[in-house]
Amino acid sequence: MTFLLDGFDSDPGDSGLPSSAPAVDEALLAGLNPQQREAVLYRGPALLIVAGAGSGKTSVLTRRIASLLQTREAWPSQILAITFTNKAANEMRERVEQLVGGAADGMWISTFHSACVRILRRQAEAMGLKSAFTIYDSADTRAMLKRIIKELEVDTLGLTVPSVAGKISKLKNELADVDTYARQVNADDPADAAFLEVFRRYSEGLRRANALDFDDLIAETVHLFRAFPEVAALYQRRFRHILVDEYQDTNHAQYALIRELTRPVEPQHVPADTRTRLDANGGIPGASLTVVGDSDQSIYAFRGADIRNIVEFERDYPEAQVILLEQNYRSTQNILDAANAVIASNFDRQEKNLFTTAGAGDKITGFTGYSAYDEAQFVADEIQKLHEAGAAYKDMAVFFRVNSQTRALEDILIRSAIPYRIAGAPSSTSAPRSRMRWPTSCRSRTPLTTWLCAAS
Ligand SMILES: Nc1ncnc2c1ncn2[C@@H]1O[C@H](COP(=O)(O)OP(=O)(O)OP(=O)(O)O)[C@@H](O)[C@H]1O
């Protein structure tokens, strides 16, 4: 087996982890508050930046990366920055490039999934896969599961495509495969036994198709590193600075991946000609890890995010430095006080108190309506008032807890001829509206509802 990677065993300067502040160009630090500045400049094995909403974490992360490049503490290829979305990765790359220009070329700024795809394509052979493996998206997964459930006729046991897909995803995010699950399953329970068989056939189907699903990308990379320490060592040697954004939303597999990547390189995996500083045992110290997050902003618990990853960071990395970013640059103090009061009752959180120098601002208005339509009418009236006072519609936003709540507001906005756009969810108006909105009236068949039903 041959392993190919970019040249990286020649650090710029000393590759160790200096603990004193580096000589960073002051222009890069311009405008930062003292905590942000410390978060950019701190050097050590592990750093947790607890960043409240709107506290400038993106500015800090990008400047931290830029400072590593500018001071030549790292080659671009030695930096791995992980974000949660491709959009965030592109934005971060652009912002780093604005700060250091072409010096950012060759740096890995990507999502967990993209980074794992790159690693797996290079090392696929070790996994018994062809490097041109296919990636199954959720539609491919659903199609295969639908076929398997039908073949096995297990829908009668309550196994649906979404429930099975969700359970398989959860297991993979916990790094459990078919064999691990088989050991813990209750074989006397027909539904459990059926699920195990579906999971088994699904895994075999993926392998026959030389395919991996989204969750496999991360789990298989972890398995690869654990099964082939020499492969893990390649990436441990390569990435000397690992930065992870939105750490509160990492699941167990993502957490395990970061743990593998930040392990020290064992002496037997250190090339004889390395110019990297070695530790007392002749190995290479683990990569420097920076994570940014906020337990109060965790939003992915439903898909396996484990808030303990951030809350227990200091246990996992005992030498970690913790820096709190509490100054908010987006909101007024009244809004922050309300937010602080709400998040104060979150469990498992790092204590912090958001503040601003922007002043108290307007008071918050609370309104309790009698119905969803009552609430929606209130919102629409407020929008009209603001608009008449000179505010542009595009500068206003309405937030919802669940997508289904858009329906009442959309109805009222349409009626009031207020232009709007739904972000992040399908518009409820694309659903068969009259049938869903007037089911009772349709049965009563007044002339108006008859027409509405006919139009649906
Ligand atoms: N030191 C600072 N002085 C003035 N403005 C700042 C400072 N730091 C950040 N900001 C501004 O605060 C806003 C939020 O910054 P940024 O987007 O980096 O924050 P964030 O923590 O990533 O936000 P969120 O997590 O809520 O998305 C931006 O408009 C940014 O320009």
Ligand as a Chemical Component Dictionary entry (heavy atoms), coordinates in Angstrom:
data_LIG
# 
_chem_comp.id                   LIG 
_chem_comp.type                 NON-POLYMER 
_chem_comp.pdbx_formal_charge   0 
_chem_comp.three_letter_code    LIG 
# 
loop_
_chem_comp_atom.comp_id 
_chem_comp_atom.atom_id 
_chem_comp_atom.alt_atom_id 
_chem_comp_atom.type_symbol 
_chem_comp_atom.charge 
_chem_comp_atom.model_Cartn_x 
_chem_comp_atom.model_Cartn_y 
_chem_comp_atom.model_Cartn_z 
_chem_comp_atom.pdbx_ordinal 
LIG N1  N1  N 0 -14.149 44.320 17.971 1  
LIG C1  C1  C 0 -15.179 44.668 17.221 2  
LIG N2  N2  N 0 -15.530 45.959 17.055 3  
LIG C2  C2  C 0 -16.597 46.300 16.307 4  
LIG N3  N3  N 0 -17.416 45.428 15.678 5  
LIG C3  C3  C 0 -17.122 44.129 15.811 6  
LIG C4  C4  C 0 -16.000 43.675 16.579 7  
LIG N4  N4  N 0 -15.983 42.316 16.528 8  
LIG C5  C5  C 0 -17.028 41.946 15.766 9  
LIG N5  N5  N 0 -17.707 43.020 15.329 10 
LIG C6  C6  C 0 -18.898 43.022 14.479 11 
LIG O1  O1  O 0 -19.855 42.186 15.101 12 
LIG C7  C7  C 0 -20.638 41.519 14.134 13 
LIG C8  C8  C 0 -20.621 40.046 14.442 14 
LIG O2  O2  O 0 -19.347 39.547 14.078 15 
LIG P1  P1  P 0 -19.177 38.051 13.545 16 
LIG O3  O3  O 0 -20.055 37.816 12.380 17 
LIG O4  O4  O 0 -17.721 37.804 13.406 18 
LIG O5  O5  O 0 -19.749 37.402 14.855 19 
LIG P2  P2  P 0 -20.158 35.956 15.192 20 
LIG O6  O6  O 0 -19.784 35.753 16.605 21 
LIG O7  O7  O 0 -19.587 35.055 14.150 22 
LIG O8  O8  O 0 -21.703 36.006 15.109 23 
LIG P3  P3  P 0 -22.769 34.813 15.179 24 
LIG O9  O9  O 0 -22.154 33.681 15.926 25 
LIG O10 O10 O 0 -23.905 35.429 15.886 26 
LIG O11 O11 O 0 -23.051 34.532 13.735 27 
LIG C9  C9  C 0 -20.046 41.857 12.772 28 
LIG O12 O12 O 0 -20.830 42.871 12.189 29 
LIG C10 C10 C 0 -18.664 42.346 13.122 30 
LIG O13 O13 O 0 -18.179 43.273 12.179 31 
# 
loop_
_chem_comp_bond.comp_id 
_chem_comp_bond.atom_id_1 
_chem_comp_bond.atom_id_2 
_chem_comp_bond.value_order 
_chem_comp_bond.pdbx_ordinal 
LIG N1  C1  SING 1  
LIG C1  N2  SING 2  
LIG C1  C4  DOUB 3  
LIG N2  C2  DOUB 4  
LIG C2  N3  SING 5  
LIG N3  C3  DOUB 6  
LIG C3  C4  SING 7  
LIG C3  N5  SING 8  
LIG C4  N4  SING 9  
LIG N4  C5  DOUB 10 
LIG C5  N5  SING 11 
LIG N5  C6  SING 12 
LIG C6  O1  SING 13 
LIG C6  C10 SING 14 
LIG O1  C7  SING 15 
LIG C7  C8  SING 16 
LIG C7  C9  SING 17 
LIG C8  O2  SING 18 
LIG O2  P1  SING 19 
LIG P1  O3  DOUB 20 
LIG P1  O4  SING 21 
LIG P1  O5  SING 22 
LIG O5  P2  SING 23 
LIG P2  O6  DOUB 24 
LIG P2  O7  SING 25 
LIG P2  O8  SING 26 
LIG O8  P3  SING 27 
LIG P3  O9  DOUB 28 
LIG P3  O10 SING 29 
LIG P3  O11 SING 30 
LIG C9  O12 SING 31 
LIG C9  C10 SING 32 
LIG C10 O13 SING 33 
# 
